[in-house]
Amino acid sequence: MKRFVMLLLCLLVAMQGVVGEAPVQRIKTIEVDIEGLWGTAITQQAIYIRRTDGLYRWNPEEEKFELVLPLVFMPEECFPLEIETMNAKELELLDQYIMEIFSDGENLYTINRLTRKWAKLSKEEGLVWQDNLLDMSVLETDYSLGHMFVQNGFMYALVGKEIPDDQLENRVQYRNDLAIINLQTGEGERIEDYPIIAVCPYKDNKQLLLIRDYDEVYPTVAILDENRQIELIDSVKFPQDYSITTVFDGLAYDDATDTMYVIVPGTALASNKGGDFVPVTVWPATLLPGCVGGVLMDGYLTAKGPGPNGNYCVMQSYVGGGAKQNFKSLNIRGHAFIERAVNAFREQLPNTLLNVDIAPLTPKEAVQMIQSGSDTVDIFLLRQSPELTSMFQKGYALNLDESAPPKEAENDLYPNIKAALVDGDGQLRAYPVHISAGHIGVDTPLWRTYLGDTPLPTTYEEFFSAFLQYLDANDEAEPDVYFVADEDAEGLLNHMIFQYIYQNETADKPLSFQSPALKAAINQLLTIAQKHGASGFTPQQILDTNIADEDIKPEMFFLNAGGLIGHFGENPDGASRLFPFTFEKDEQAILDGYLEVAVINPNSKRMAEALSFLEILSRKETNPVQYTLLHQNADQAVANPNAKEWLQALQEEVQLLEKAIEKANQQGNTQDAQQLNRELTVIKEAIEGGAGLWLMTEQEVQAYRPIQPQIKFFENSALLTENAMEQIRQSTKRLMGGQLTTDMFLNELDRIAKMVYAETR
């Protein structure tokens, strides 16, 4: 099964602003199309990429990559590449089989790992291969090869390797060694003493390293001397604004000012003359780590990696003022959808550096930081929960009623959303960032194939009856279709118990689990598990790495689907969106809501900047779709501002597919032609239907409004605290393991409900 082509439409980011004594600060983001891309190299004068057909250089005046050196790529008939069986023509082509390109700051270099040769690369002289062979064994890698450069006749590269399970010793599964090859003698060696995360040229023919153990928050600066001895520089410290999940990369050194630079998501840090690292400029990629390299070009720190929108880019940020620049900073921690707000904040406040740590954070962890007096994090991004409500009640969140913009935006929020953001006195303590809700997805054509005219289920009794009917007819260890995705029997039981809590818990008394419908549904599930074992439950884990595998099989039900945009009800031709199952027929279903919110640390010393960020979050233009989902009076369709680019990209894709189909037919590849035709049909239907013209259509807006009151956030729940949920999960484990009967299990849940109700009320 071939994977569908993903079309990423990204806008270039540009920003200007005056920063201290420095010239006008500029950020440059050069998007690089990854189609046919083999390598990228940055010198002090230019940016180069290696594509299938040659070497390209960035032309800043015309803002495009221009071909400077044509290269013929190996034709398909030469693969697999076996030098011993190649003819003279293929051996000639083999010399151009180069992928990695790298530099010494001025000149370009490349290697051919098959022939073990290395070459200088230029527009004027082309590929100039050297006679001596290199020890390529030191470049053998388990997963990656990067941070390559040449210095004083030696080639350096970070080589990723996998650590065997029996040697982990609490370390990460992967780490980098430093490979070094003498370009004159060809001899190679690997430095394996430390887990190196970045390397770059340093003064006096030495190399600058960043070393970081898995369990360390901050890396250590180190120097590798000409004798291959590593000296740790513990005296150079990093700002105390980051967590263990922060990625430090994009290492660079400027000999003219004796300044070290390190890129973290959203910020470039500098250490001048051995001083501590301080933030000196914003970095275009605010949320995504993974920058590689680091070269100073005319006062710009330049590196490659994931850009602001996840696209591959070469990014530049002005650092000509060095450590003399004086920036404010704003530190945000937590995982939520804030990319648009981050970009808007940068444009409005270019002198304020955003440090965004996307590591998930719980209210308990946030409270502990606040109680300790910490002001390291200014804004917490948290998910609404009973623990978050408790945090509001105890005053561990800034009162936003005194801030005009969030307060004004609050007035128009849907009532159920507003109720999840206030304390017991009705004072606003958070602002919503993102709303979603759980629903059930079902592949309707599969349902009709196996269940015929049976109506789609609305209750657990109907769902389990259909499940049993399906398994009785298709009881196989590896069925052609899995009935339910992402769950085993125990997971499905937990799903059902929590849905019962969502549906029935109230604030005035402990929830009773003595429900005949609940008991009957549990017994149905136990019958399925006892009669059919694991059949019907999917054991497959679908990731980006295996989504195209032939052994990935269809799944009929998805019980953990999310999203609020779209029609609820049966779709005969595809996926149907169903409300969560209920326990009684004709009972109104509850949509279990997920609300990500922004909370300001009351200890923050950057209150004005934090409030500015929340004000940007509250604007409709920051995220018009989320604004429409959050606000009662936002009742208009949301147009796609990139509709023109969307249409152009799809039209280009149609042309490519039509050529590919013609070629496949000429070669007699019927199967390929059929698959390509299916992809072409999907794209043409998207163009004809105008799917990309709107982010949210008028019909979708009107479909959302009547179901919005069915969304529940459980801010006052006693049973949906982490402590109570863990007790419930342990009880379901005992039931599925045979230690409890159904009646004993329900009695145990009653006991837990009464206990946690007494504790929380």
Secondary structure as GFF3:
##gff-version 3
##sequence-region A 1 761
A	DSSP	beta_strand	14	18	.	.	.	ID=ss1
A	DSSP	beta_strand	24	31	.	.	.	ID=ss2
A	DSSP	beta_strand	37	42	.	.	.	ID=ss3
A	DSSP	beta_strand	47	51	.	.	.	ID=ss4
A	DSSP	beta_strand	54	59	.	.	.	ID=ss5
A	DSSP	beta_strand	64	70	.	.	.	ID=ss6
A	DSSP	three_ten_helix	76	78	.	.	.	ID=ss7
A	DSSP	three_ten_helix	83	85	.	.	.	ID=ss8
A	DSSP	alpha_helix	88	94	.	.	.	ID=ss9
A	DSSP	beta_strand	101	103	.	.	.	ID=ss10
A	DSSP	beta_strand	108	112	.	.	.	ID=ss11
A	DSSP	beta_strand	117	122	.	.	.	ID=ss12
A	DSSP	beta_strand	126	129	.	.	.	ID=ss13
A	DSSP	three_ten_helix	136	139	.	.	.	ID=ss14
A	DSSP	beta_strand	145	151	.	.	.	ID=ss15
A	DSSP	beta_strand	154	162	.	.	.	ID=ss16
A	DSSP	three_ten_helix	165	167	.	.	.	ID=ss17
A	DSSP	beta_strand	174	182	.	.	.	ID=ss18
A	DSSP	beta_strand	188	191	.	.	.	ID=ss19
A	DSSP	beta_strand	196	201	.	.	.	ID=ss20
A	DSSP	beta_strand	207	211	.	.	.	ID=ss21
A	DSSP	beta_strand	220	224	.	.	.	ID=ss22
A	DSSP	beta_strand	230	233	.	.	.	ID=ss23
A	DSSP	beta_strand	249	254	.	.	.	ID=ss24
A	DSSP	beta_strand	259	264	.	.	.	ID=ss25
A	DSSP	beta_strand	267	272	.	.	.	ID=ss26
A	DSSP	beta_strand	278	282	.	.	.	ID=ss27
A	DSSP	beta_strand	292	297	.	.	.	ID=ss28
A	DSSP	beta_strand	300	306	.	.	.	ID=ss29
A	DSSP	beta_strand	312	318	.	.	.	ID=ss30
A	DSSP	three_ten_helix	322	324	.	.	.	ID=ss31
A	DSSP	beta_strand	328	333	.	.	.	ID=ss32
A	DSSP	alpha_helix	339	348	.	.	.	ID=ss33
A	DSSP	beta_strand	352	357	.	.	.	ID=ss34
A	DSSP	alpha_helix	363	371	.	.	.	ID=ss35
A	DSSP	beta_strand	379	383	.	.	.	ID=ss36
A	DSSP	alpha_helix	386	393	.	.	.	ID=ss37
A	DSSP	three_ten_helix	400	402	.	.	.	ID=ss38
A	DSSP	alpha_helix	404	410	.	.	.	ID=ss39
A	DSSP	alpha_helix	415	419	.	.	.	ID=ss40
A	DSSP	beta_strand	431	443	.	.	.	ID=ss41
A	DSSP	alpha_helix	444	451	.	.	.	ID=ss42
A	DSSP	alpha_helix	460	473	.	.	.	ID=ss43
A	DSSP	beta_strand	482	485	.	.	.	ID=ss44
A	DSSP	alpha_helix	489	504	.	.	.	ID=ss45
A	DSSP	alpha_helix	516	532	.	.	.	ID=ss46
A	DSSP	beta_strand	555	562	.	.	.	ID=ss47
A	DSSP	beta_strand	575	578	.	.	.	ID=ss48
A	DSSP	beta_strand	591	600	.	.	.	ID=ss49
A	DSSP	alpha_helix	607	617	.	.	.	ID=ss50
A	DSSP	alpha_helix	624	630	.	.	.	ID=ss51
A	DSSP	beta_strand	638	639	.	.	.	ID=ss52
A	DSSP	alpha_helix	643	666	.	.	.	ID=ss53
A	DSSP	alpha_helix	670	689	.	.	.	ID=ss54
A	DSSP	beta_strand	694	696	.	.	.	ID=ss55
A	DSSP	alpha_helix	698	707	.	.	.	ID=ss56
A	DSSP	three_ten_helix	708	710	.	.	.	ID=ss57
A	DSSP	beta_strand	711	712	.	.	.	ID=ss58
A	DSSP	alpha_helix	722	736	.	.	.	ID=ss59
A	DSSP	alpha_helix	742	760	.	.	.	ID=ss60
###
